[in-house]
Amino acid sequence: MAKPPTVDDVARLAGVSRQTVSNALNTPDIVRPATRERVERAIAELGYRPHAAARQLRTRRSSTIGIRLDPYAGGISGVVLDRFVHALTESAGERRMRVLLYAARSADEEIERMRELVDSGEIDALVITGTYHGDPRTRWLLSREVPFVAFGRPWGLDDIDAPAHLWVDVDGAAGTRAAARHARDVAGEHVAFLGWPSGSGTGDERERGWREETGGAGPRLVSTDDVAGARAIVESALDGSDPIDAIVCASDSLAIGAHLACTSHGRSEVLVIGFDNTPTAEALGLSSIEQLPERVAAGALELLMGETGDVIAPRRAESGVAHVLVEPRLIVR
């Protein structure tokens, strides 16, 4: 079996010193572009891979990003976050970074887990998910000056112009605007919205898009995020006096409940549109809004590491581009 290539092999092929190869890998900004290109060509030709442990000792960095693995919820929940974690892991690998998953059942438990990982030097940065109003995790990370980016905005009045931290999110309002517009074009003017109780930042954003497009011309229906509850609410609405041509939903779970209610009431002509484009919605032939978590993952890494960098570059939200807002895609079936 052939020996794996070494730094010396790369240096010999590129016609540079061993130190220059090390600089090109660890501090590329100090290497002349032409020299760096020769080193990169030699690395690619030889298939050289730096030894992670040695690199950690030299740079005093773990080259690792931590992210919480959400508890298994069953059903159709969690599909988007699962895709996001997979995409983040793949994209991080392309930047010579690793992803460390940890478990926590509450915000306080997550903060304690983050403290352990940061203090032990096991991670260089964090990606947190599911942000909400008054999130204690973001306050703790900011107070400790730990590099992090959130999948979810700060949920304040200054999210865009003066955000409290780096964040990437899906433009939920843009998604439901597109869904409501499509519903009006193909089904009729009476477009209802089925969403969660008010106070959820994500849910309120999705309701806003529907309201901006329709002016609230259809009923606003409320349910927790479960199929049975959504079905009961929509069945009651179909028995009421308000005309309903279509229903835009804040999630696929709600959409499935709405679909079952319309079917049982003999109202299969009512157009139902979900949000998340889960495999279940696809199997049932329901139109849905896809969040594109692969783009969210790419945006999170760009905020942490720059457009093409492979080193965590700590920076505060006020130091430049502080957020990435991904526009979702309406999948029509």
C-alpha positions in Angstrom: 0.0 0.0 0.0 1.4 3.4 -1.0 2.3 5.8 1.8 0.0 8.9 2.1 1.7 12.1 0.8 3.4 14.3 3.4 4.0 18.0 3.7 7.5 17.4 2.4 6.1 15.8 -0.7 3.9 18.8 -1.3 6.8 21.2 -0.8 9.0 19.2 -3.2 6.3 19.2 -6.0 5.5 22.9 -5.5 9.1 23.9 -5.4 8.8 25.7 -2.0 9.9 25.1 1.6 8.0 23.0 4.1 7.2 26.2 6.1 5.6 27.8 3.0 3.3 24.8 2.7 2.4 25.2 6.3 1.7 28.9 5.9 -0.4 28.2 2.8 -2.5 25.8 4.8 -2.8 27.7 8.1 -2.2 31.4 7.3 -2.8 31.8 3.6 -3.0 35.6 3.7 0.7 35.9 4.2 1.6 33.8 1.2 1.9 35.4 -2.3 -1.1 34.4 -4.5 1.1 32.7 -7.2 3.0 30.7 -4.6 -0.3 29.7 -2.9 -1.7 28.5 -6.2 1.4 26.3 -6.7 0.9 24.8 -3.3 -2.8 24.2 -3.9 -2.1 22.5 -7.2 0.4 20.2 -5.6 -2.0 19.4 -2.8 -4.7 18.5 -5.3 -2.3 16.5 -7.5 -1.0 14.5 -4.5 -4.3 14.2 -2.7 -2.6 15.5 0.5 -4.8 15.7 3.6 -3.4 17.6 6.7 -3.3 15.6 9.9 -6.2 17.0 12.0 -4.5 16.5 15.4 -1.2 18.1 14.3 -3.1 21.0 12.9 -5.0 21.5 16.1 -1.7 21.6 18.1 -0.2 24.2 15.7 -3.2 26.5 15.5 -4.7 25.9 19.0 -8.0 25.4 17.2 -10.2 22.3 17.1 -11.6 23.0 13.6 -14.9 21.9 15.0 -18.4 23.5 15.0 -20.9 22.4 17.7 -24.6 22.1 17.0 -27.4 20.6 19.1 -29.1 17.5 17.9 -32.8 18.0 18.6 -34.6 15.2 20.5 -36.4 12.7 18.2 -40.0 13.9 17.9 -41.5 11.2 15.7 -44.1 11.8 13.0 -43.1 14.3 10.3 -41.4 16.8 12.6 -37.7 17.5 12.4 -37.2 16.8 8.7 -35.9 20.3 7.9 -33.5 20.4 10.8 -32.3 16.9 9.9 -31.5 18.1 6.3 -29.9 21.2 7.7 -27.5 19.2 10.0 -26.6 16.9 7.1 -25.9 19.9 4.8 -23.9 21.7 7.5 -21.7 18.6 8.0 -21.1 18.2 4.3 -20.4 21.9 3.7 -18.1 22.1 6.8 -16.1 19.1 5.5 -15.5 20.9 2.3 -13.9 23.7 4.4 -11.8 21.2 6.4 -14.1 21.7 9.4 -15.9 19.1 11.5 -19.3 19.2 13.1 -19.8 17.9 16.7 -23.4 17.0 17.7 -24.5 17.3 21.3 -27.9 16.6 23.0 -29.9 18.8 25.3 -33.5 18.8 26.5 -33.8 22.5 27.5 -32.2 25.8 27.0 -30.5 25.7 30.4 -29.1 22.2 29.7 -27.9 23.4 26.3 -26.1 26.3 27.8 -24.3 24.0 30.3 -23.3 21.6 27.4 -22.0 24.6 25.4 -20.0 25.8 28.4 -18.4 22.3 28.7 -17.5 22.2 25.0 -16.1 25.8 24.9 -14.1 25.6 28.1 -12.6 22.2 27.1 -11.5 23.6 23.7 -13.5 20.9 21.8 -15.2 23.4 19.6 -14.3 26.7 17.9 -17.8 28.0 17.3 -21.5 27.0 17.5 -24.6 27.0 15.3 -27.8 27.2 17.3 -31.3 26.5 16.0 -34.9 27.4 17.0 -34.2 30.9 18.4 -37.1 32.7 20.1 -38.0 35.9 21.9 -35.7 36.4 24.9 -33.5 33.4 24.0 -31.1 32.8 26.9 -28.6 30.9 24.7 -27.8 33.9 22.6 -27.4 36.1 25.6 -24.9 33.6 27.1 -22.9 33.2 23.9 -22.7 37.0 23.4 -21.6 37.5 27.0 -18.8 34.9 26.6 -17.9 36.2 23.1 -18.1 32.8 21.6 -18.3 32.8 17.8 -21.7 31.6 16.7 -24.4 31.9 14.1 -28.1 31.2 14.6 -30.5 29.4 12.3 -33.3 31.8 13.3 -33.2 35.6 13.7 -32.9 37.5 17.0 -36.6 38.2 16.8 -36.4 41.9 17.7 -37.4 45.1 15.9 -33.8 45.6 14.8 -33.2 42.1 13.2 -32.1 43.6 9.9 -30.6 47.0 10.6 -28.8 46.3 13.9 -29.1 42.6 14.8 -27.8 41.4 18.1 -25.9 38.5 16.5 -25.1 36.7 13.3 -28.1 34.8 11.9 -29.4 33.0 8.9 -33.1 32.2 8.3 -35.7 31.3 5.8 -38.0 34.2 4.6 -41.2 32.7 5.8 -43.3 35.7 4.8 -42.0 35.4 1.2 -43.0 31.8 1.2 -46.6 32.3 2.3 -47.0 35.4 0.1 -46.1 33.2 -2.9 -48.4 30.4 -1.7 -51.3 32.8 -1.2 -50.7 34.4 -4.6 -50.8 31.0 -6.3 -53.9 30.0 -4.4 -55.8 33.2 -5.5 -54.7 32.6 -9.1 -55.9 29.0 -9.3 -58.5 28.5 -6.6 -60.3 31.8 -5.7 -60.1 34.9 -3.6 -61.1 33.3 -0.3 -57.7 32.0 1.0 -57.6 31.0 4.6 -54.5 30.7 6.8 -54.0 27.8 9.2 -51.2 28.7 11.7 -50.0 28.4 15.2 -51.2 30.6 18.1 -49.8 34.1 18.0 -46.4 34.8 19.7 -44.3 32.4 17.8 -41.8 34.4 15.8 -41.7 31.9 12.9 -45.4 31.5 12.9 -46.1 35.2 13.0 -43.8 35.7 10.0 -45.6 33.1 8.0 -48.9 34.6 8.8 -47.7 38.1 7.8 -46.9 36.9 4.3 -50.4 35.5 3.8 -52.0 38.7 5.3 -49.9 41.0 3.0 -51.0 39.1 -0.1 -54.6 38.6 0.7 -55.4 41.5 3.1 -56.9 38.8 5.4 -59.7 38.1 3.0 -60.1 34.6 4.3 -60.4 33.3 7.9 -57.4 32.9 10.1 -57.5 29.5 11.7 -55.4 28.5 14.8 -54.1 25.0 15.8 -51.2 23.5 17.6 -48.8 21.7 15.2 -50.5 18.3 15.1 -52.6 16.6 12.4 -55.6 15.7 14.6 -55.9 19.2 16.0 -55.6 20.8 12.6 -58.2 18.4 11.1 -60.7 19.3 13.8 -60.2 23.1 13.4 -60.6 22.9 9.6 -63.7 20.6 9.8 -65.3 23.2 12.0 -64.4 26.0 9.6 -65.8 24.2 6.7 -69.1 23.8 8.6 -69.1 27.6 9.2 -70.4 30.4 7.0 -67.1 31.8 5.8 -66.3 30.7 2.2 -63.0 28.9 1.8 -61.3 28.3 -1.6 -57.9 27.5 -0.4 -55.9 27.1 2.9 -52.3 28.2 3.3 -50.7 26.4 6.3 -47.7 27.2 8.5 -46.4 23.6 8.4 -47.0 20.3 6.6 -48.4 18.8 9.8 -51.2 21.4 9.6 -51.6 20.9 5.9 -52.1 17.2 6.3 -54.8 17.8 8.9 -56.5 20.3 6.6 -56.3 17.9 3.6 -57.9 15.2 5.7 -60.7 17.5 6.8 -61.4 18.7 3.2 -61.5 15.1 1.9 -63.9 13.9 4.7 -66.2 16.8 3.9 -66.3 16.2 0.2 -64.4 19.4 -0.4 -61.4 18.0 -2.3 -61.5 21.1 -4.6 -60.1 23.2 -1.7 -56.5 23.9 -2.4 -54.2 23.1 0.6 -50.6 24.3 0.7 -48.2 23.3 3.4 -44.8 24.6 4.6 -41.5 22.5 4.7 -42.1 20.2 1.7 -41.7 17.0 3.8 -41.7 13.5 2.2 -45.2 13.1 3.7 -46.6 16.1 1.9 -44.9 14.9 -1.3 -46.5 11.4 -0.9 -49.9 12.9 -0.5 -49.5 15.2 -3.5 -49.8 18.4 -1.5 -48.2 21.6 -2.7 -45.7 22.9 -0.1 -43.1 25.6 0.5 -39.5 24.2 0.6 -37.1 25.9 3.0 -33.9 24.8 1.1 -31.9 24.0 4.3 -28.8 23.4 2.1 -28.7 27.1 1.3 -29.3 27.9 5.0 -26.3 25.8 5.9 -24.1 27.4 3.3 -25.2 30.8 4.6 -24.4 29.9 8.2 -20.8 28.8 7.3 -20.3 31.9 5.1 -21.2 34.1 8.1 -18.8 32.2 10.4 -15.9 31.7 8.0 -16.2 34.1 5.1 -17.1 33.2 1.5 -14.4 30.6 1.0 -12.4 30.5 4.2 -11.5 27.4 6.3 -10.9 29.1 9.6 -13.5 30.5 12.1 -13.1 34.3 11.9 -14.8 35.7 15.0 -16.7 38.9 14.3 -19.6 40.7 15.8 -22.9 41.4 14.0 -22.0 45.1 13.6 -18.8 44.4 11.8 -20.3 43.8 8.3 -22.8 41.5 6.7 -24.7 40.0 9.7 -27.4 37.9 8.3 -28.5 35.8 5.3 -32.2 35.5 4.5 -32.9 32.6 2.2 -36.0 32.8 0.0 -37.9 29.5 0.0 -39.4 27.8 -3.1 -43.1 27.0 -3.7 -43.4 23.4 -4.9 -46.7 23.0 -6.8 -48.2 19.5 -7.2 
